[in-house]
Amino acid sequence: MARQSEICRECRRFSWLLRALFLLFCLSSLPCTARGLGHGGRHRAHSGEKEEHWAEERWFTQRLDHFNGADGRVWKQRYFVNAQFYRSGGPVFLMVGGEGPANPAWMQQGTWLEYARKLGALCFLLEHRFYGQSRPTEDLSTASLRFLSSRQALADLAHFRTVIATAQGLTNSKWVAFGGSYPGSLAAWFRLKYPHLVHASVATSAPMYATVNFPEYLEVVRRSLAAENPECPLLVKEASNTLYQRLKDPKTYDNITADFSLCTKLQVRTEMDAAYFLETVAGNFMDVVQYNEDNRDFEGVVGTNITIKVLCGVMADASLGDPYSRYAAVAQLMLKTFSQKCLDVNYTTYLMEMRNTSWSGPASGGGRQWVYQTCTEFGFYQTTDSPNQPFSGFPLQYFLKQCADMYDPSLNGSAIAEAVLQTNEYYGGYDIRTTRIVFPNGSIDPWHALGITQDINKDLPAVFIKGTAHCANMYPAREQDLPQLTMARDHVYLLLQKWLTE
């Protein structure tokens, strides 16, 4: 989730959307899009004959509002099919879409397809409403976004499963839901809320507990940096504190503008301006930690060579100057990596982009939609409100004010808190009561702080993978994978094999 996720492909500034998205996250193109979730071009689909053959794009007639029988409006929802491995009588795998465009690359590669090959499964990928090409309404106005929620998305899954099963003679087949990050949560909740429709679920890197304030995210970032070099988070903290203090003095603005290659001369008129800048540069570390050493190359993802080791190496390089200068060097490295000429840290510009309600707007790739979901369902705000993390200057109030600024003044702190409370009441939070869901998580991934990392019981097992990041077990295997990652993938397969006999 996606720091959610992972979803800033058409934005001219590479970091804000990825951080905004869910956060949630993994891949905005699926299945790991929630970083915040997750917060250009990171999830491009591959083109070619192979993809065209195995990833057939189709459209499904979906209801606009599943909870109002008097509303008969419908729309077209995009999905993909891969029948390459299907054997008659085999299971049906349903990959759940998330907070970004569905990427047909996942119909070519990924661990779930290895499971499909072994188990003879038919594979579907259903794009999430309001993301990608699945557009239920004419725009992204706040009035339209009232039809965007996890509950409507689950009802989409249920209706899709029911209609497709009837049409294709799959009613008696055992369906298994897969998802990573926010889609991982949906996969688990699909099994919870519609147990008659889905037989089992694999909920990877899934945040199961909604919370308004999520400072634990940055606490895990600190621990993950410290695991590489104990001095690394201390140097980051010193640098972030220095920048925080300099933002209070207009005499430093020219130097800061040059140090971070800002697109326009720095102007700090409000606390929101300062917080937005501080969050943006902290996002360099947040993004890298969340996806550290993953295997997203097959998606066309840029920047996978920038790892925790690389960032901590820059922060430890005394030849670059003091910690503040090294912090600026990290920002320069990220600009170069993503072929960006400058860094836009203007909160007013960001707000203008996020307020654009057109499907062709700069935040329509997922940013406006996902932040709306955080304001109305999940929270997940990765704040600096804990003393046990290395960044400064973006407290909870900064995130809460964005909800009111972007959507509706009534979306204040108390309204968001009530919405989050209702989410946990509806799904159960950590206290989920069902069967046949496995919860893989990685120890490096900050999202594991809201996930299931220990077995609830034998029917709700956890797979906690030391040394891996967000959704690592979902990516295609490679030679350099840690042994525990390989074992985790095998363990999930054995669970599926067992559950499909039940």
C-alpha positions in Angstrom: 0.0 0.0 0.0 0.6 1.8 -1.6 3.6 4.6 1.1 1.3 3.5 -1.4 1.9 3.0 -3.5 4.0 3.0 -6.1 1.8 5.0 -8.4 3.2 8.1 -9.8 3.8 7.2 -13.3 2.5 10.2 -15.2 3.3 12.8 -12.6 6.1 15.2 -13.3 7.3 14.8 -9.8 8.3 11.3 -8.9 7.9 11.1 -5.2 4.6 12.6 -4.0 2.3 10.1 -5.5 4.3 7.1 -4.6 4.3 8.2 -1.0 0.6 9.0 -1.1 -0.4 5.7 -2.4 -1.0 2.5 -0.1 0.7 3.5 1.0 -0.8 1.0 0.2 0.9 0.3 -1.9 3.5 -2.9 -3.5 2.9 -2.1 -7.2 0.4 0.4 -8.2 -0.1 -1.6 -11.3 -0.9 -4.5 -9.1 -0.6 -6.4 -7.0 1.5 -4.4 -4.6 0.4 -0.9 -5.0 -0.3 0.4 -1.6 2.6 2.2 -0.3 1.0 5.0 0.2 -0.1 3.9 -0.6 2.0 3.7 -2.3 3.4 6.7 -3.5 6.7 8.0 -13.1 6.6 5.2 -15.2 7.3 2.6 -12.6 4.7 0.1 -13.7 4.8 0.0 -17.4 3.3 -3.1 -19.0 5.6 -5.0 -21.3 4.5 -5.2 -24.9 5.1 -8.1 -27.3 3.6 -11.2 -28.8 3.9 -13.2 -25.6 1.9 -10.8 -23.6 -0.8 -10.4 -26.2 -1.1 -14.2 -26.3 -1.3 -14.8 -22.5 -2.9 -11.6 -21.2 -6.3 -11.2 -22.9 -8.0 -7.9 -22.0 -11.7 -8.1 -21.5 -14.5 -5.9 -20.0 -17.2 -6.8 -17.5 -20.5 -5.1 -16.9 -20.4 -4.0 -13.3 -22.9 -2.3 -11.0 -22.2 1.2 -9.9 -23.7 0.9 -6.4 -24.0 -2.6 -5.0 -25.8 -1.4 -1.9 -28.7 0.5 -3.5 -31.0 -1.8 -5.3 -32.9 1.1 -6.8 -29.7 2.3 -8.6 -29.5 0.4 -11.9 -26.5 2.2 -13.3 -23.6 0.1 -14.7 -20.1 0.6 -16.1 -17.3 -1.4 -17.7 -14.7 -2.9 -15.5 -11.4 -4.1 -17.1 -10.0 -7.6 -16.4 -7.4 -10.0 -17.9 -7.5 -13.7 -18.4 -4.7 -16.3 -18.7 -5.9 -19.8 -19.4 -2.4 -21.1 -20.3 -2.2 -23.5 -17.3 -5.9 -24.4 -16.9 -6.8 -28.0 -16.6 -10.4 -29.1 -16.5 -11.6 -29.2 -12.9 -8.7 -27.1 -11.7 -9.1 -24.1 -9.4 -9.6 -20.5 -10.4 -7.1 -17.9 -9.3 -8.3 -14.3 -8.9 -5.7 -11.5 -8.6 -7.2 -8.5 -6.9 -6.5 -5.1 -8.4 -5.3 -2.2 -6.3 -4.7 1.5 -6.2 -3.3 1.8 -9.7 -3.7 0.5 -13.2 -3.8 -3.3 -13.6 -0.6 -4.4 -15.2 -0.8 -7.3 -17.7 2.8 -8.1 -16.9 1.4 -10.0 -13.9 -0.4 -12.3 -16.3 3.0 -13.3 -17.7 5.2 -13.6 -14.6 4.9 -13.9 -10.8 4.8 -16.6 -8.2 1.1 -17.0 -8.5 1.5 -18.2 -12.1 4.0 -20.8 -10.9 1.3 -22.0 -8.5 -1.2 -22.0 -11.4 1.1 -24.1 -13.5 1.5 -26.7 -10.8 -2.2 -26.7 -9.8 -3.8 -26.3 -13.2 -5.5 -23.0 -12.4 -7.4 -20.6 -14.6 -6.2 -17.0 -13.8 -8.1 -13.7 -13.7 -6.9 -10.2 -12.8 -9.7 -7.7 -12.0 -8.8 -4.0 -12.0 -10.0 -2.0 -9.0 -12.8 0.4 -9.6 -11.7 4.0 -10.2 -8.1 3.0 -11.1 -6.6 2.4 -14.5 -9.2 2.1 -17.2 -12.0 1.0 -14.8 -13.9 4.3 -14.6 -17.4 4.1 -13.1 -18.1 7.8 -13.3 -17.5 10.7 -15.7 -15.0 12.4 -13.3 -13.2 12.1 -10.0 -15.2 14.8 -8.1 -15.8 14.2 -4.5 -19.5 13.4 -5.3 -18.3 10.7 -7.7 -15.7 9.3 -5.3 -18.5 8.4 -2.9 -18.7 5.2 -5.0 -15.0 4.4 -4.2 -14.5 2.2 -1.2 -13.2 -1.2 -0.2 -16.7 -2.4 0.4 -17.8 -1.6 -3.1 -14.6 -3.2 -4.4 -15.3 -6.4 -2.5 -18.8 -6.4 -4.0 -17.3 -6.0 -7.4 -15.2 -9.1 -6.8 -18.3 -11.0 -5.6 -20.4 -10.0 -8.6 -17.6 -10.7 -11.0 -17.0 -14.1 -9.5 -20.7 -15.0 -9.5 -21.3 -14.0 -13.1 -18.1 -15.3 -14.6 -18.5 -18.6 -12.8 -22.0 -19.1 -14.1 -21.1 -18.0 -17.6 -18.0 -20.2 -17.9 -19.1 -23.3 -15.9 -16.9 -22.5 -13.0 -19.5 -22.5 -10.2 -18.2 -25.7 -8.6 -14.5 -24.7 -9.0 -12.6 -23.6 -6.0 -11.6 -19.9 -6.3 -8.5 -18.5 -4.6 -7.9 -14.8 -4.2 -4.4 -13.2 -4.4 -3.3 -9.7 -3.6 -0.4 -7.7 -2.2 -0.5 -4.6 -0.1 -4.0 -3.0 -0.2 -5.1 -5.8 -2.6 -3.8 -8.2 -0.1 -6.2 -6.8 2.5 -9.0 -7.1 -0.1 -8.1 -10.7 -0.7 -8.3 -11.5 3.0 -11.6 -9.5 3.4 -13.1 -11.2 0.3 -12.6 -14.6 2.0 -14.0 -13.1 5.3 -17.1 -11.4 3.8 -17.9 -13.8 1.0 -16.8 -17.3 2.2 -19.3 -19.0 -0.1 -17.6 -17.5 -3.1 -13.8 -17.7 -2.4 -12.3 -20.9 -1.0 -8.9 -19.5 0.2 -6.8 -16.3 0.0 -3.1 -15.3 -0.1 -2.9 -11.9 1.5 0.6 -10.7 1.0 2.0 -7.6 2.9 -1.6 -6.8 3.8 -2.4 -4.1 6.4 -5.2 -5.6 8.3 -5.7 -2.9 10.9 -6.7 0.6 9.9 -5.3 3.5 12.0 -5.3 7.2 11.5 -1.8 7.8 12.9 0.8 5.3 11.6 4.2 6.5 13.0 5.2 2.8 13.3 5.9 3.0 9.5 8.9 5.3 10.1 10.0 3.3 13.1 10.4 0.2 10.9 12.2 2.5 8.4 14.7 3.3 11.1 15.2 -0.3 12.1 15.7 -1.3 8.5 18.3 1.4 8.0 20.0 0.4 11.2 20.2 -3.2 10.1 22.4 -2.1 7.3 24.5 0.4 9.3 23.7 1.5 12.9 24.9 5.0 12.1 22.7 5.4 9.1 19.4 6.4 10.8 21.4 8.6 13.2 22.9 10.5 10.3 19.5 10.8 8.6 18.0 12.1 11.8 20.7 14.8 12.1 20.3 15.8 8.5 16.5 15.9 8.7 16.6 18.0 11.9 19.1 20.4 10.2 16.8 20.9 7.2 13.8 21.3 9.5 15.6 24.2 11.4 16.9 25.8 8.2 13.3 26.0 6.8 12.5 28.4 9.6 15.1 30.9 8.3 14.4 32.6 4.9 18.1 33.4 4.6 18.8 29.8 3.9 16.2 29.4 1.1 18.6 30.1 -1.8 21.0 27.5 -0.6 18.3 24.9 0.0 16.9 25.6 -3.5 20.4 24.9 -5.0 21.2 21.9 -2.7 18.0 20.0 -3.6 17.6 21.3 -7.2 14.2 22.7 -6.6 12.1 23.6 -9.6 11.3 27.1 -8.2 12.9 29.2 -5.5 11.9 27.8 -2.1 9.0 29.7 -0.4 7.8 28.6 3.0 4.6 30.6 3.8 2.8 28.0 5.9 3.5 25.0 8.0 2.0 22.9 5.2 4.7 24.2 2.8 7.5 23.1 5.2 5.9 19.7 6.0 5.4 18.9 2.3 9.0 19.6 1.5 10.2 17.5 4.5 7.9 14.6 3.7 9.0 14.7 0.0 12.7 14.3 0.7 12.1 11.8 3.5 10.1 9.8 0.9 13.4 9.0 -0.8 14.3 6.7 2.1 10.7 5.5 2.7 10.3 4.3 -0.9 13.6 2.6 -1.0 13.1 0.8 2.3 9.6 -0.4 1.3 10.8 -2.0 -1.9 14.4 -2.8 -1.0 16.0 -5.4 -3.3 12.8 -6.6 -4.8 12.4 -8.0 -8.2 10.2 -5.5 -10.0 12.4 -5.4 -13.1 10.0 -7.5 -15.1 7.4 -4.7 -14.8 9.7 -2.1 -16.3 10.3 -0.5 -12.9 13.0 2.1 -12.7 15.3 2.5 -9.7 15.5 -1.0 -8.3 19.3 -0.6 -8.1 18.9 2.0 -5.4 18.8 0.0 -2.2 19.2 0.6 1.5 22.9 -0.2 1.1 23.2 2.5 -1.5 21.4 5.2 0.5 23.3 4.4 3.7 26.5 4.4 1.7 25.8 8.0 0.6 24.9 9.0 4.2 28.2 7.6 5.5 30.3 9.3 2.8 32.1 12.1 4.7 33.7 13.3 1.5 30.2 14.7 0.6 30.2 17.1 3.6 28.1 17.1 6.7 25.0 14.9 7.1 22.7 17.6 5.6 24.9 17.7 2.5 24.7 13.9 2.2 20.9 14.1 2.6 20.8 16.5 -0.3 23.1 14.2 -2.3 20.5 11.4 -1.8 17.8 13.7 -3.3 20.1 14.4 -6.2 20.8 10.7 -6.8 17.0 10.0 -6.9 16.4 12.9 -9.4 19.1 11.4 -11.6 17.8 7.9 -11.3 14.3 9.0 -12.4 15.6 11.4 -15.0 14.1 14.4 -13.3 15.6 17.8 -13.9 14.3 19.3 -10.6 12.3 18.6 -7.5 8.9 20.2 -7.1 8.1 20.8 -3.4 5.4 23.4 -3.8 2.4 22.4 -1.7 0.1 24.7 -3.6 1.0 23.0 -6.9 0.5 19.6 -5.3 -2.9 20.7 -4.0 -3.9 22.1 -7.4 -3.0 18.8 -9.0 -4.8 16.7 -6.4 -8.0 18.9 -6.7 -8.1 18.2 -10.5 -11.2 16.0 -11.0 -10.6 15.1 -14.6 -9.7 11.6 -15.7 -6.9 13.3 -17.6 -5.6 15.2 -14.6 -2.1 14.8 -13.2 -3.3 12.8 -10.1 -5.8 10.6 -11.9 -3.4 7.7 -12.1 -4.3 6.9 -8.6 -3.2 9.7 -6.3 -6.5 11.5 -5.9 -8.4 8.2 -5.6 -6.1 6.6 -3.0 -5.7 9.6 -0.8 -9.5 9.8 -0.8 -9.6 6.3 0.5 -7.2 7.1 3.3 -9.4 10.0 4.3 -12.6 8.0 4.3 -11.6 4.5 5.3 -8.0 3.8 6.4 -5.9 6.7 7.6 -2.4 5.1 7.4 -0.7 8.4 7.8 3.0 7.9 8.1 3.8 10.7 10.5 6.8 11.8 12.4 4.9 11.7 15.7 7.2 9.0 17.2 10.5 9.8 18.8 11.8 6.5 17.5 12.2 7.4 13.9 14.7 9.6 12.0 12.6 12.3 10.3 11.2 15.7 11.3 8.3 17.9 10.4 5.3 16.1 9.1 2.9 15.4 12.0 -0.6 14.0 11.9 -2.2 17.4 11.5 -0.4 17.9 8.2 -2.1 14.8 6.7 -5.5 15.5 8.2 -5.5 19.0 6.7 -4.9 17.6 3.2 -8.2 15.7 3.4 -10.1 18.9 4.1 -8.1 20.8 1.5 -8.6 18.2 -1.3 -12.1 16.9 -0.8 -14.4 18.4 1.8 -13.9 20.7 4.8 -16.1 18.3 6.8 -13.3 15.7 6.5 -11.7 16.8 9.7 -9.8 14.7 12.3 -12.9 13.5 14.2 -14.6 12.4 10.9 -11.6 10.5 9.7 -11.2 8.8 13.1 -14.8 7.7 13.0 -14.4 6.4 9.5 -11.3 4.4 10.5 -13.2 3.0 13.6 -16.0 1.8 11.3 -13.5 0.1 9.0 -12.1 -1.9 11.9 -15.5 -2.7 13.2 -16.6 -4.0 9.8 -13.5 -6.1 9.0 -12.3 -7.0 12.5 -8.8 -5.5 12.3 -6.3 -8.0 13.7 -9.1 -10.1 15.1 -10.2 -11.7 11.8 -12.4 -14.7 12.2 -12.4 -17.1 9.2 -10.3 -19.8 7.7 -7.8 -20.6 4.8 -6.0 -17.3 4.6 -2.2 -17.1 4.6 -0.5 -13.8 5.5 3.1 -13.4 4.1 5.0 -10.4 5.3 8.6 -9.2 5.1 10.6 -7.9 8.1 12.1 -4.9 6.1 8.7 -3.8 4.9 7.2 -1.0 7.1 3.7 -2.2 6.3 4.2 -5.4 8.4 3.6 -3.2 11.4 -0.1 -3.4 10.5 -0.1 -6.9 9.3 -0.5 -10.5 10.7 3.0 -11.7 11.4 2.2 -14.6 13.8 -0.2 -17.5 13.2 -3.7 -16.7 14.5 -4.4 -20.4 14.3 -3.7 -23.3 12.0 -6.3 -22.1 9.5 -4.9 -18.5 9.5 -1.1 -18.9 9.3 1.4 -16.2 9.0 4.7 -16.4 7.0 7.1 -13.8 8.3 10.1 -13.5 6.0 13.3 -12.0 7.5 15.2 -9.7 5.3 12.6 -9.1 2.6 10.5 -6.1 1.8 7.0 -5.3 0.4 5.4 -8.2 -1.4 8.7 -9.9 -2.1 7.1 -13.4 -2.3 4.9 -12.4 -5.1 7.6 -11.5 -7.6 9.3 -14.0 -10.0 12.0 -16.1 -8.4 15.6 -15.4 -9.1 19.0 -16.9 -8.2 19.9 -14.2 -5.6 16.7 -14.7 -3.6 17.3 -15.3 0.1 16.7 -19.0 1.1 13.9 -18.0 3.5 12.1 -16.2 0.6 12.3 -19.4 -1.5 11.0 -21.4 1.5 8.2 -19.0 2.0 7.0 -19.4 -1.5 7.1 -23.1 -1.2 5.2 -23.0 2.1 2.4 -21.0 0.5 2.2 -23.5 -2.3 1.9 -26.4 0.1 -0.8 -24.6 2.0 -2.7 -24.0 -1.3 -2.2 -27.6 -2.2 -3.7 -28.7 1.1 -6.6 -26.3 1.1 -7.7 -27.2 -2.4 -8.3 -30.7 -1.1 -10.6 -29.5 1.7 
